[in-house]
Amino acid sequence: MPADPLPGDSNMPRVQDVSFGASERFVVSPGHEAAGIFHMPGGQNSNPYSPFFRGGHEAWVRGDPTPFLPGTTEHTLDLLP
């Protein structure tokens, strides 16, 4: 991911440095999951050629909340023997 400047220091939730950074964060209260928020600095896929590789990074940098609960299914992958 790009080395975007983030607020805070090495003990903050959105920590980022050359060799380490937070993998995710979420805020949710039991029974109120629909009001929860989720942040992921990278994407859902670790393959740099995937269109989902950087998904969520811009929201992480801006501090924009994304829903904690999943939305509707847009893609499926069937693994068959």
Secondary structure, DSSP 4 states (H G I P E B T S, - for coil): ------SS-TTSTT-B-SS-B---EEE--TT-GGG-EEE-SS-S---TTSTTTTTTHHHHHHT--EESS------------
